Amino acid sequence: MRNRNIWILIALVATPALLRAQWLNYPTPGIPRTPDGKPNLSARTPRGAHGRPDLSGLWQTDSAPPAMLERLIPGATNGAGEEPLSQYFINIFADFKPEEAPIRPAAAALFLERAKTFSNVSPLAHCLPEGMPLVEMAPAPYKIVQTPGVTFLLYERDTTFRQVYTDGRTLPDDPQPSWLGYSTAKWDGDALVVDTAGFNDRGWLDARGHTHSESLHLTERFQRLDFGHMEVQLTIDDPKTFTRPFTIKLKQHLVPDSDLLESFCAENEKDSTHVEGK
């Protein structure tokens, strides 16, 4: 029954991603191509001003191998239609054995209690924001627009945006808690290191229902490996919820010759009435 409820929720939140971008097959300017016209995603990393890597482009997190999806949710490999899922979208602790997850006893107890009815208490099932880092791992693309003083991250999921400031400012001392937090960044070699804090405690870290407190501090390390591949290292530090910081690595790929599509969870949504407990 629990696996069935997980698939109901994941199918609900993944449905908007099944739409295809309206500029599908329009050639993206600046993409290197092979002699037959196909995007050359193994070409060199593009660089902008001051020789820094240019992270701009349309990106999407890689899906988990089918065998891993089967391990995470026995009896199924994909409950989101055509869009495969990242293992971390399903479970932020996918790399850990259950007994080794660095979660505090009180948070673990709350997670187990929530798991009984999570499909009707999840913010995703109510079309609330997905929060961080869940929106970054979702089965939908997001666009990075890099400018000298601020980098914009535009997520197709619920037409969400983030502003990452690279103008030297520091994080606010007493921020108004928000779903996506406040972000600043600086370069460490070829990696853009983003610090984000100021979260509210309403977001979920994954679709299973691991949550966080307002003390969450998220560090993202974006490194473009070549033209079409990027690694994003996420370090989650929340001393009120977890016994220690932990890190996961997302593999992401460029989505060429496409673009974002306006997407809102509440628009024409018909699934939530079928979620048990509503």
HELIX and SHEET records of a PDB file:
HELIX    1   1 ARG A    2  ALA A   14  1                                  13    
HELIX    2   2 THR A   15  LEU A   18  5                                   4    
HELIX    3   3 ALA A   49  GLY A   51  5                                   3    
HELIX    4   4 PRO A   66  LEU A   72  1                                   7    
HELIX    5   5 GLN A   87  ILE A   90  1                                   4    
HELIX    6   6 PRO A   98  GLU A  100  5                                   3    
HELIX    7   7 PRO A  105  ALA A  115  1                                  11    
HELIX    8   8 PHE A  118  VAL A  121  1                                   4    
HELIX    9   9 LEU A  124  HIS A  126  5                                   3    
HELIX   10  10 LEU A  134  MET A  137  1                                   4    
HELIX   11  11 ARG A  157  THR A  159  5                                   3    
HELIX   12  12 SER A  272  HIS A  274  5                                   3    
SHEET    1   A10 GLY A  57  THR A  61  0                                        
SHEET    2   A10 TYR A 142  GLN A 146 -1                                        
SHEET    3   A10 VAL A 150  TYR A 155 -1                                        
SHEET    4   A10 THR A 160  TYR A 165 -1                                        
SHEET    5   A10 TYR A 182  ASP A 188  1                                        
SHEET    6   A10 ALA A 191  ALA A 197 -1                                        
SHEET    7   A10 HIS A 217  ARG A 224 -1                                        
SHEET    8   A10 HIS A 229  ASP A 237 -1                                        
SHEET    9   A10 PHE A 246  LEU A 254 -1                                        
SHEET   10   A10 GLY A  57  THR A  61 -1                                        
END                                                                             
